[in-house]
């Protein structure tokens, strides 16, 4: 079984509501997070306490590093959205957190995105936190002065070499 993370960032014009750009990238999941991701009741007990943070850090993540530095904002679950979710009937199955980061009236650039345990805050000042999964973007992302970000953090499970969860294993996660 292969466990991988995928981040999708949707930049949305706050005036028109139109998506202006979509960025999608795979990421590392630190070894310290794997037991939590695989635990019973992971949807509520693991994913349920996580928020998506953006950071100016340019450090390249490693599987053994579970700290995200230089955090500038942490998202919240927008109204009308169910987050986290566990999607077992999709192949590959995945857990996902969806957060929104509001616009600030000024542009800001970030280089990294992480799944953290921080509280929602649109203007954090260079905080550091444990990152349960994270990535350094291939290209820095600029959030425009009137753009908000809808970010989806997915951790999916792909069968490899005939190995994977038993058929009843998915239900244990709810």
N, C-alpha and C positions, 0 to 999 in steps of 0.2 A: 504494500500500500504506500502511496506517495501522498504526503500532506503538503499543500502549497497555499500560499496566500495570493490574493488578487485584489488590487485596489483600483477602483474606478472613481475618478474625480469628474464631476459635471459642473462646469462653470456656467452660471445662470445670470442673465441680465435681470437685475432687480426691477427695472422699469417695465420691460416687455414680457418678462417671464420666459424668454426663449433661451435655450441652451446655446452657448456661444462656442464651447469647446468641450470635448470629452478626452480624458487622458486615462489610459488603462495600462497597468504594469503589474508584473508578478513580483513577489517579495519573499524574503526569508522569514522563517518562524524560529525564534531562538529556542534552543534545546530546553531551557527552563520552562517554556510555555507548553510543551507538548503534552505533559501529563494533564494539565488543566483542560486543554482542548479535547483530550480523549476521555475525560472523566464522565461519570454518570451525571445527568442533569446539567450538561455543559451549556445548554441554551440559556437557562436562567442563572445557574451558579457561576458560570465562567463568562460567557458573552454578555450576560445581563448587567454586569458592573463595569463594562468597558466603554470608553469614549474614544473618538478619533481626534488625534492632535496633529497639528502641523508645526513644522520646525524649520529653522534656518540652518540647521546642522548640515554640513557637507561630508560628515564621516560616513564611510562605507560600512554598512552593517555586516556583522559576522554572526554565525550561529551561536557563539558563546557570549556575545554582548547583548544584554537585555536592558540597556539604558538609552533613552532618547534624550538628547540635550537640546538647549536653545528653543524650547517650545514657545510659540507665540500666540496660539489659540487652540481651544478645545471645543468640539462641537456639541450639539444637543440633538435629541430626537424631535424632529418637527411634528407639529400636530397632524393627525391623520395618518401617521406612519407607524407600523408595527415594527419595532426593533428591540431586541434581536429576533431573528427568525432562524428556524432550522428547516431546510428544504431536503427532505429525505427521498421524495419521489422523483427527483431530478438526477440524471447521471452526468457527472459525478455529484453525489450529495454534498451539501455545504451548509455551514453556519455563516450568518452575515449580520453585521452591524451597519446601520445607516445613520449618519449624522449630517447636520447642516451647520455650516460656519457662516455667520452673517457678514455682510459688507460693513466696512468701517468708515467710508467716506474718503479714504485714501488708499492708494494701491499698496500692496505688500507682496513680497516675494518669499516663497518657501521652497526648500529643497528636499524635505523629508516628510513622511506621513507615518504615524504610528498608532497602534491600538493601545491605549493607556488606561489607567485607573483614575485619572484626574477628573475633577468636576468641570462642568461646562463653563467656559469663560472666553469671550471673544477677544480679549486683549490681555494675554499673559505675557510676562516679561522674562524671557530667557529661562524658563523653568526646566528642570530635569525630572524625569520620571521613568519608572520601569516600563518598558515597552514589551507587550506580549506578542506583538508582531509589528514589523516596521519595514520601511524601504526608503532608499535614497532614490529620488526621481532621476531618470536619465537626463532630463532637461529641467532646470528650475521652472517653477510655476508662478505666474503672477496673477494674483487676485485683483481685479480692477476695483476702482473706487466704488462702483455701483454694481458689483457682482457678488453673489453669494455662492458658496460651494456646497453641493450635495455630494457627499463622499460615501461610498459603499466599500466596506472592508469585508471580504469574503475569505473564509478558510475552507478549502474543499479537499475531498478525499477521493483519490483516484486509485483504482485497482491496478496493480502491476504484477506481472508474472503469475497470474491466477490467484494471488493472495488478496485479501481484503476483509471487510467486516462480514460476519455471518449475516444471513438475511434478516434475522431478528435484531441484530445489533443496533440498527438505526433508531428503533423505537425507544431504546434505553436513554436516549438523549433528551427526551421531552419531560 
